[in-house]
Amino acid sequence: MNILITGVAGFIGYHIAKKILKNNNKVIGIDNINDYYDVNLKKNRIKELKKNKKFFFYKVDIIQYKKLNSIIKNNQIKIIIHLAAQAGVRYSIKNPQTYFKSNLEGFFNILETSRYNKIKHLIYASTSSVYGDTKKFPLSETESTDRPLSFYAATKKSNEIMAHSYSYIYKLPCTGVRFFTVYGPFGRPDMALFKFTKNIIKNNPIELYNKGNHLRDFTYIDDIVDGIYSLINKQSKKTIPYEIFNIGNGTPKKLLDYLKYIEKNLNKKSKIKRLPLQVGDILKTHSNINKLKKYTGYNPKTNIDNGIKKFIEWFKDYYKVN
Ligand SMILES: NC(=O)c1ccc[n+]([C@@H]2O[C@H](COP(=O)([O-])OP(=O)(O)OC[C@H]3O[C@@H](n4cnc5c(N)ncnc54)[C@H](O)[C@@H]3O)[C@@H](O)[C@H]2O)c1
């Protein structure tokens, strides 16, 4: 079955593509390779993926409906893993327009092309940010998500609602996956692990918000990939074929402890510049992963000590530092 991955040059897209290709399936990937962060990182991910002859890449923006639709039609796509989006909470305060374009208009195009091409399963990325300031930990899929604290979260929550209407009206099987702070090799330069590692190595100060007191359910990339992969052939068979799942680790850690693991693995202390909590930032995330565990047998395997170690090994190798 031909699978389309949108945002394939991105952190998660690259890793899920690798896993699907490893299992001998064809992957059609699209990405607009925008410059939100280092474009070389995206190009190098595509270069890696192209080593496999079953990978086909199109540089396309999901805003371009006609192009998107003809790729899906011509490649007889039946499964879509939709990851292309403007990610990041903080940047959505600065530049909400790009979130509106990619995450709302772009998502609408994904839904439209999915129904016209009779897609058998649309899996799309949502986020733990939809839980806003909900404090009923661990956060279950049944908790209220009506109070987003950032425009990023608002667009992702909108995706979940838009998908529901398509599942209901057109019987389009849709599965939303709420990722909890993903980290690992080939990760995003705008996220804490990447920024901290880079600055500690360069002897630059790191910016630590809220004294590092917020808690995150850091989830290693391989676990996220296993979670997505386990869902590919598990579209809902309900009258309204619609599901939402958390994909997290289930054990939140303080950002300050996360930093300590980075220092331990780099064998070097950080210089800290303290900053207040940022607008839109959430104090704590903690996923309840029981729903996915029951549904597919999902079982996250990597703790932060091992996960950070693997990231730092990748970082040193990629940037040729000792
Ligand atoms: N990484 C995390 O911790 C995390 C957490 C929750 C949710 N998510 C979601 O998971 C998905 C993947 O995240 P990621 O961390 O891999 O981010 P990423 O930024 O590395 O990947 C997203 C990719 O989508 C591409 N893209 C953006 N807008 C596009 C458009 N209009 N048309 C075509 N391509 C476009 C980008 O160029 C990028 O390569 C996103 O939807 C993100 O919101 C990520």
The ligand as an SDF file (V2000), in Angstrom:
LIG
                    3D

 44 48  0  0  0  0  0  0  0  0999 V2000
    8.6010   17.5450   17.6940 N   0  0  0  0  0  0  0  0  0  0  0  0
    7.6880   17.6280   18.6670 C   0  0  0  0  0  0  0  0  0  0  0  0
    8.0130   17.6210   19.8650 O   0  0  0  0  0  0  0  0  0  0  0  0
    6.2180   17.7220   18.3290 C   0  0  0  0  0  0  0  0  0  0  0  0
    5.2990   17.7020   19.3910 C   0  0  0  0  0  0  0  0  0  0  0  0
    3.9430   17.7740   19.0990 C   0  0  0  0  0  0  0  0  0  0  0  0
    3.5120   17.8320   17.7830 C   0  0  0  0  0  0  0  0  0  0  0  0
    4.4190   17.8630   16.7760 N   0  0  0  0  0  0  0  0  0  0  0  0
    3.8970   17.9260   15.3930 C   0  0  0  0  0  0  0  0  0  0  0  0
    4.4630   16.8660   14.6400 O   0  0  0  0  0  0  0  0  0  0  0  0
    4.6600   17.2630   13.2870 C   0  0  0  0  0  0  0  0  0  0  0  0
    6.1070   17.0660   12.8840 C   0  0  0  0  0  0  0  0  0  0  0  0
    6.9310   17.8510   13.7560 O   0  0  0  0  0  0  0  0  0  0  0  0
    8.5040   17.9010   13.6460 P   0  0  0  0  0  0  0  0  0  0  0  0
    9.0210   18.0390   15.0210 O   0  0  0  0  0  0  0  0  0  0  0  0
    8.9850   16.8110   12.7680 O   0  0  0  0  0  0  0  0  0  0  0  0
    8.6630   19.3350   12.9510 O   0  0  0  0  0  0  0  0  0  0  0  0
    9.5580   19.7830   11.7000 P   0  0  0  0  0  0  0  0  0  0  0  0
    9.4180   21.2630   11.6190 O   0  0  0  0  0  0  0  0  0  0  0  0
   10.9200   19.2070   11.8040 O   0  0  0  0  0  0  0  0  0  0  0  0
    8.8190   19.1020   10.4800 O   0  0  0  0  0  0  0  0  0  0  0  0
    7.7370   19.6700    9.7890 C   0  0  0  0  0  0  0  0  0  0  0  0
    8.0770   19.6670    8.2990 C   0  0  0  0  0  0  0  0  0  0  0  0
    6.9490   20.1530    7.5830 O   0  0  0  0  0  0  0  0  0  0  0  0
    7.4040   21.0090    6.5530 C   0  0  0  0  0  0  0  0  0  0  0  0
    6.3250   21.9530    6.2530 N   0  0  0  0  0  0  0  0  0  0  0  0
    5.8720   22.9620    7.0420 C   0  0  0  0  0  0  0  0  0  0  0  0
    4.8740   23.6310    6.4280 N   0  0  0  0  0  0  0  0  0  0  0  0
    4.6890   23.0180    5.2300 C   0  0  0  0  0  0  0  0  0  0  0  0
    3.8170   23.2580    4.1440 C   0  0  0  0  0  0  0  0  0  0  0  0
    2.9490   24.2650    4.1540 N   0  0  0  0  0  0  0  0  0  0  0  0
    3.8920   22.4340    3.0620 N   0  0  0  0  0  0  0  0  0  0  0  0
    4.7880   21.4160    3.0250 C   0  0  0  0  0  0  0  0  0  0  0  0
    5.6560   21.1640    4.0200 N   0  0  0  0  0  0  0  0  0  0  0  0
    5.6120   21.9490    5.1130 C   0  0  0  0  0  0  0  0  0  0  0  0
    8.6430   21.6770    7.0960 C   0  0  0  0  0  0  0  0  0  0  0  0
    9.5250   22.1200    6.0790 O   0  0  0  0  0  0  0  0  0  0  0  0
    9.2510   20.5650    7.9470 C   0  0  0  0  0  0  0  0  0  0  0  0
   10.2380   19.8530    7.2360 O   0  0  0  0  0  0  0  0  0  0  0  0
    4.1800   18.7120   13.2040 C   0  0  0  0  0  0  0  0  0  0  0  0
    2.8430   18.7040   12.7610 O   0  0  0  0  0  0  0  0  0  0  0  0
    4.2560   19.1880   14.6420 C   0  0  0  0  0  0  0  0  0  0  0  0
    3.3530   20.2380   14.9020 O   0  0  0  0  0  0  0  0  0  0  0  0
    5.7680   17.8010   17.0120 C   0  0  0  0  0  0  0  0  0  0  0  0
  1  2  1  0
  2  3  2  0
  2  4  1  0
  4  5  1  0
  4 44  2  0
  5  6  2  0
  6  7  1  0
  7  8  2  0
  8  9  1  0
  8 44  1  0
  9 10  1  0
  9 42  1  0
 10 11  1  0
 11 12  1  0
 11 40  1  0
 12 13  1  0
 13 14  1  0
 14 15  2  0
 14 16  1  0
 14 17  1  0
 17 18  1  0
 18 19  2  0
 18 20  1  0
 18 21  1  0
 21 22  1  0
 22 23  1  0
 23 24  1  0
 23 38  1  0
 24 25  1  0
 25 26  1  0
 25 36  1  0
 26 27  1  0
 26 35  1  0
 27 28  2  0
 28 29  1  0
 29 30  1  0
 29 35  2  0
 30 31  1  0
 30 32  2  0
 32 33  1  0
 33 34  2  0
 34 35  1  0
 36 37  1  0
 36 38  1  0
 38 39  1  0
 40 41  1  0
 40 42  1  0
 42 43  1  0
M  CHG  2   8   1  16  -1
M  END
$$$$
